[in-house]
Structures are given as structure tokens and as C-alpha cells.
Amino acid sequence: MDCAVPSMCAGHGMPCPYGTVSDVGIEGRMSYVEKNLIAGEKLVYRTGVHWSVLFWPFVFTVLVEAAALATFYFRRDLVIVAAALIVAAAIPLIYAVLKRNATEIAVTNRRVMIKTGMFSRRSLEIMLPKVESIGIDESTFGRMLGYGSVMIHGTGGTPEPFAKIAHPSEFRREVQQQIDTQR
């Protein structure tokens, strides 16, 4: 499905992985951002943690699954061990996917909203006029794959860093556009 706001996935050339602005979350549940919109506030950009955070858990899972299948193939008497390895190998990948999906980053026409955490929650909501600057740190691989760290500086507050954010330049551009719109 394509983004309802064209700028949400500008430059990607593909459907937005986060759906349209009006979509609700998994199984009909609204996301944190959608639940906390105030009257007259509109979601204009949404991003999240980059898929690269899943790379090493995926590699680990594939290697352990291969070892489990080899164990099953060569030692039929260890079928329970192989089955346990298959189940155990999936746990780090499932955890990484859940952790990645538990982070929401959004820009509305009034504020920047970031929520992280699965079991405990950390949220940052800064009204757009209070945003002093947004710093971006992208490694070589980050530039090639489209991720980086974002550091948000609010007036009178401490800088808030967020690592491995998908499309950090677009995030900063959207924040700056919304700040300019309010002037």
C-alpha cells in the first residue's frame, strides 16, 4: 500500500513499509503515535528503526538452524536436541523483530514524537517550536543502506540520541519543513 502523504516515502521508489497515515497497527490496535495525536494534529511523516538491526540475529538464526538440521540429518537419535535448537534459534530473531517494531518515530504538524521500548516505554515528544537542532551521524554503510543516528536538541534540554533510524535525512527534512510551515 502506498503512503497517503507523498513525502513519507519520498526517494524510496517503493510502498511505505509503515502503511498509510490512516492505517491502524497490527490486529486493529492503534499505534502509540496515533493514540496520542491531539485535536487538529496530523501525522505527516513516520519512520522507524532500520531493517539492518535484524541482520545479525538473522545470520545467527540461519547458522543455528543449519546446525540443527545437520544434527537431525546425521544423528537421528538426537531429534529432540535438533528440535530444541530449531526453536531456540528463532528466539533472538523474534526478539529483534519485536524490539524493532516497538519503536515509533513520527513528525506531526505540531511536534516530533519518538517512542521506544517493548516492556518499559521511553517517549520523547517535542513541540516543533522547541526543536533547536537535529544532528545526523551516518557511517559509510549507513549512507549506502539508508540509516543513521539522529540527535534531537530541544530548547533547555539535553540532546536525545536515537540509533539506526531509517532515512534520517528525510526525517530531519520533514521536521524542518514543519517548523518552516509554522512560521
Secondary structure as UniProt FT lines:
FT   HELIX           6..9
FT   TURN            10..12
FT   TURN            17..18
FT   TURN            21..22
FT   HELIX           26..28
FT   HELIX           32..35
FT   TURN            39..40
FT   STRAND          43..47
FT   HELIX           51..54
FT   HELIX           55..74
FT   HELIX           76..78
FT   HELIX           79..101
FT   STRAND          104..108
FT   STRAND          111..116
FT   STRAND          122..127
FT   HELIX           128..130
FT   STRAND          131..137
FT   HELIX           140..145
FT   STRAND          147..154
FT   TURN            155..156
FT   STRAND          160..166
FT   HELIX           168..182
//
